[in-house]
Amino acid sequence: MTLQLCGPALGSEVMTVIDNPDLARLVREARDEDAAVSDLEGCVQRIRRAREAKTALAGLPAEQLRALLEMRRLDLGGDSA
């Protein structure tokens, strides 16, 4: 990216983008923020659901948990013991 420092504006430095490809990339990245935040919120919701599921599984009686694990093993193609 080609940047050029200009004179002070309100006591701080201002950077100006010179070439159009850089400017276009910056605009795309700025627009992408909302999508990134939405993706992050979705990930946080998945983490919360996973933690809630783990908490629920941890509260199962041992016999029910064993049956659940056996069903999962069979679903994954394992042999019955």
Buried (B, 14 or more C-beta within 10 A) or exposed (E): EEEEEEEEEEEEEEEEBEEEEEEEEEEEEEEEEEEEEEEEEEEEEEEEEEEEEEEEEEEEEEEEEEEEEEEEEEEEEEEEE
